[in-house]
Amino acid sequence: MVVGCFIDNISAAIILTPILLPVAEGFGVDPVHFGVIITVALAIGFVTPPYGPTLFVASAISGVRLETISKSVVPFFLF
C-alpha cells in the first residue's frame, strides 16, 4: 500500500511482482491469490494521499474539497 501512495499502479505492479512473487510462492501463496492481494493493496494506496490522483478526480466531480475527501479515506488506509 505504501508503494501505491507514491507510484502509479501499473508501474508498481511491474516492478514489485517479479520481486515479491517468488517470496510469496516460498510461503505457499498461490500466484492468483498473490495477484489479487497486490492489486487490492495498490488500489488502496492509489486513493491515499499524497499521490492519490483518484482523490483529485473525486474532488472535481463531487465539488467537495480535497481535504474533506482525504480525511474520509484515512480509515481505509489504517485498517
C-alpha positions as CSV (number, residue, x, y, z in Angstrom):
1,M,0.0,0.0,0.0
2,V,2.8,2.4,0.7
3,V,4.2,2.0,-2.8
4,G,0.8,2.7,-4.2
5,C,0.8,6.0,-2.4
6,F,3.8,7.2,-4.5
7,I,3.9,5.3,-7.7
8,D,1.3,4.5,-10.4
9,N,-0.4,1.1,-10.1
10,I,0.8,-0.4,-13.3
11,S,4.4,0.7,-12.8
12,A,4.3,-0.6,-9.2
13,A,2.9,-3.9,-10.3
14,I,5.5,-4.3,-13.0
15,I,8.3,-3.5,-10.5
16,L,7.1,-5.4,-7.5
17,T,5.6,-8.6,-9.0
18,P,8.9,-10.2,-10.1
19,I,10.5,-9.4,-6.8
20,L,7.6,-10.4,-4.4
21,L,6.1,-13.4,-6.3
22,P,9.0,-15.8,-5.5
23,V,8.8,-14.8,-1.9
24,A,5.0,-15.4,-1.8
25,E,5.4,-18.7,-3.5
26,G,8.0,-19.6,-0.9
27,F,5.4,-19.1,1.8
28,G,2.9,-21.2,-0.2
29,V,0.7,-18.4,-1.5
30,D,-1.0,-19.2,-4.8
31,P,0.1,-16.9,-7.7
32,V,-3.5,-15.9,-8.5
33,H,-4.2,-15.1,-4.8
34,F,-1.0,-13.1,-4.7
35,G,-2.1,-11.1,-7.8
36,V,-5.4,-10.3,-6.1
37,I,-3.6,-9.2,-3.0
38,I,-1.1,-6.9,-4.8
39,T,-3.9,-5.4,-6.9
40,V,-6.1,-4.6,-4.0
41,A,-3.2,-3.2,-1.9
42,L,-2.1,-1.0,-4.8
43,A,-5.6,0.2,-5.4
44,I,-6.0,1.2,-1.7
45,G,-2.7,3.0,-2.0
46,F,-3.8,4.8,-5.2
47,V,-6.6,6.6,-3.3
48,T,-4.5,7.7,-0.4
49,P,-2.6,11.0,-0.1
50,P,0.0,12.3,-1.1
51,Y,-0.2,10.9,-4.7
52,G,-3.9,9.9,-4.9
53,P,-5.0,11.0,-8.3
54,T,-8.3,9.4,-7.7
55,L,-8.8,11.9,-4.9
56,F,-8.4,14.8,-7.3
57,V,-10.9,13.2,-9.7
58,A,-13.4,12.6,-6.9
59,S,-13.0,16.2,-5.7
60,A,-13.5,17.6,-9.2
61,I,-16.6,15.5,-9.8
62,S,-18.3,15.9,-6.4
63,G,-17.3,19.5,-5.7
64,V,-16.1,18.5,-2.2
65,R,-12.7,19.9,-1.1
66,L,-9.7,17.6,-1.3
67,E,-9.0,17.9,2.4
68,T,-12.5,16.6,3.3
69,I,-12.2,13.6,0.9
70,S,-8.7,12.8,2.3
71,K,-10.0,12.7,5.8
72,S,-12.7,10.2,4.8
73,V,-10.1,7.9,3.2
74,V,-7.9,7.6,6.3
75,P,-9.8,4.7,7.9
76,F,-9.3,2.6,4.8
77,F,-5.6,3.3,4.9
78,L,-5.3,2.4,8.6
79,F,-7.1,-1.0,8.6
